Amino acid sequence: MPHAGPHTGQCLCGQVHFTIDAEPVGARSCWCRDCQRIASGSATVNVLFPEEAVDYVGDIGTMRMTADSGNTVERGFCPKCGSQLYSKTVDPAGMPMRVRAGTLDDPELMAPGATIWVESAPHWAPIDTTLPRYSRGPDSPLIEECA
């Protein structure tokens, strides 16, 4: 169960701080190729919040690109230490902001409830088979257990 907010966090060097005035709406691990690249070969672990509740303070670098989903996604990072801070879908609008779990001051806030983009994961990926696993995004088919 999530702990009562506000929730806080920062990048590795402390140049960027943030406050979140809402409870998480979910958490998941993502194995898309973009996340593997920014997480140096692992999945990203993301806690989802309403975008309007998240307030970053500090110099943030951003990069926009078309994700594997076809959505336009903005990723935020600290230009000083390189910490990945968040990703958010710009188009289509209205999706939760994905805050990198490792940047939260309380990494116990919410454990992932699902794993997405499993079809992109390398065969050696440590994927928790007790959680729902989606072949692509969270609206894609669930991966069935092997008999």
Order of alpha helices (4+ residues) and beta strands (2+ residues): beta-beta-beta-alpha-beta-beta-beta-beta-beta-beta-beta
